[in-house]
Amino acid sequence: QVQLVESGGGLVQAGGSLRLSCAASGRTFSGSFSGSAMGWFRQAPGKEREFVAAIRWIGGMTYYTDSVKGRFTISRDNPKNTVYLQMNGLKPEDTAVYYCAARAGAHSGAQGFYTQEYAYGSWGQGTHVDVSA
């Protein structure tokens, strides 16, 4: 079982920045599979959980939802099994609980695969991000 621990959430004013971190531990997250990836999802109050960003472990291809493109950047530190989400230009609508997710497996070329919750087998407990107007 892979454990994911998020950190870096908090309260910030609109226009500010936060960096979220997610470290994988326990049974080592295996980045050796062609489709291994880590991602971030978020759930705002009263809404369903939605995809934010993801990064493939091999090659580093990134995926973003349209609403965060140009403001958020996902990156990884392979030796540390850690993924980061740098969030700049935060808006009140970014307020949510942010969840880290990880998958280890073969690559899928299906459209939008890495943006789907079902692609990920391990999840963190979530970290709160609160953006005030």
C-alpha positions as CSV (number, residue, x, y, z in Angstrom):
1,Q,0.0,0.0,0.0
2,V,1.3,3.4,-1.0
3,Q,0.7,6.2,1.5
4,L,0.4,9.8,0.2
5,V,0.9,12.7,2.5
6,E,0.0,16.2,1.3
7,S,1.2,19.4,2.8
8,G,1.3,23.1,2.0
9,G,-2.3,24.1,2.1
10,G,-3.5,27.2,4.0
11,L,-5.3,30.5,3.8
12,V,-4.1,33.0,1.2
13,Q,-5.5,36.2,-0.3
14,A,-6.6,36.3,-3.9
15,G,-3.6,36.8,-6.2
16,G,-1.3,35.0,-3.8
17,S,0.6,31.8,-4.1
18,L,0.9,28.4,-2.4
19,R,2.9,25.3,-3.1
20,L,1.4,21.9,-2.3
21,S,3.6,18.9,-1.8
22,C,2.8,15.2,-1.9
23,A,5.2,12.6,-0.7
24,A,4.7,8.9,-1.4
25,S,5.9,6.4,1.2
26,G,5.2,2.8,2.3
27,R,5.4,0.3,-0.5
28,T,7.6,2.3,-2.7
29,F,5.6,4.1,-5.4
30,S,6.9,2.5,-8.5
31,G,7.6,5.0,-11.2
32,S,9.1,2.3,-13.4
33,F,5.8,1.6,-15.2
34,S,5.3,3.5,-18.4
35,G,2.0,4.9,-17.2
36,S,3.0,5.8,-13.6
37,A,1.8,9.2,-12.7
38,M,0.8,11.5,-9.8
39,G,-1.9,14.0,-9.9
40,W,-3.9,16.6,-8.0
41,F,-7.7,16.7,-7.7
42,R,-9.8,19.1,-5.7
43,Q,-13.2,19.3,-4.2
44,A,-14.9,22.6,-3.4
45,P,-17.7,22.8,-0.9
46,G,-20.9,21.4,-2.4
47,K,-19.2,20.2,-5.6
48,E,-17.9,17.0,-7.0
49,R,-14.2,16.3,-7.0
50,E,-12.5,17.5,-10.1
51,F,-9.2,17.0,-11.9
52,V,-6.5,19.8,-11.5
53,A,-3.2,18.6,-12.8
54,A,-1.1,15.4,-13.4
55,I,2.4,14.5,-14.4
56,R,3.7,11.2,-15.8
57,W,6.7,9.9,-14.0
58,I,8.6,8.8,-17.1
59,G,9.0,11.7,-19.5
60,G,7.3,14.3,-17.4
61,M,4.3,14.9,-19.6
62,T,1.9,17.2,-17.8
63,Y,-1.9,17.7,-17.9
64,Y,-3.9,20.6,-16.6
65,T,-7.6,21.5,-16.4
66,D,-8.3,24.6,-18.4
67,S,-9.1,26.8,-15.4
68,V,-5.6,26.5,-14.0
69,K,-3.5,26.6,-17.1
70,G,-0.9,29.5,-16.9
71,R,-1.4,29.8,-13.1
72,F,-0.5,26.3,-11.7
73,T,2.6,24.2,-12.4
74,I,3.0,20.6,-11.5
75,S,6.4,19.1,-11.1
76,R,8.1,16.0,-9.6
77,D,11.2,14.9,-7.8
78,N,11.7,11.3,-8.8
79,P,14.2,10.3,-6.2
80,K,12.0,11.7,-3.4
81,N,8.8,10.2,-4.9
82,T,7.3,13.7,-4.4
83,V,5.1,15.8,-6.6
84,Y,4.5,19.5,-6.2
85,L,1.8,21.9,-7.3
86,Q,2.9,25.5,-7.5
87,M,-0.2,27.7,-7.5
88,N,0.1,31.3,-8.5
89,G,-2.6,33.9,-9.1
90,L,-5.0,32.2,-6.8
91,K,-8.6,33.0,-7.0
92,P,-11.5,32.5,-4.6
93,E,-12.9,29.8,-6.9
94,D,-9.7,27.8,-6.2
95,T,-10.8,27.3,-2.7
96,A,-11.1,23.5,-2.1
97,V,-9.7,20.5,-0.5
98,Y,-6.8,19.3,-2.7
99,Y,-6.1,15.6,-3.0
100,C,-3.0,13.9,-4.2
101,A,-3.3,10.7,-6.2
102,A,-0.9,8.2,-7.6
103,R,-1.0,5.4,-10.1
104,A,1.5,2.8,-11.2
105,G,0.8,0.8,-14.3
106,A,1.1,0.6,-18.0
107,H,0.5,3.7,-20.1
108,S,-2.9,4.3,-21.6
109,G,-3.3,6.3,-24.7
110,A,-7.0,6.8,-24.1
111,Q,-8.1,10.4,-24.4
112,G,-8.0,12.1,-21.1
113,F,-7.0,9.0,-19.2
114,Y,-4.7,10.7,-16.7
115,T,-7.3,13.3,-15.9
116,Q,-9.8,10.6,-14.6
117,E,-10.2,9.5,-11.0
118,Y,-10.4,5.9,-11.9
119,A,-6.9,5.9,-13.3
120,Y,-5.5,6.4,-9.8
121,G,-5.2,3.7,-7.1
122,S,-3.8,5.6,-4.2
123,W,-5.1,8.8,-2.6
124,G,-4.0,11.2,0.1
125,Q,-6.2,12.6,2.9
126,G,-6.4,16.1,1.4
127,T,-5.1,19.5,2.3
128,H,-7.3,22.6,2.5
129,V,-6.7,25.7,0.3
130,D,-8.8,28.7,1.2
131,V,-8.5,31.8,-1.0
132,S,-10.1,35.0,0.3
133,A,-11.3,37.7,-1.9
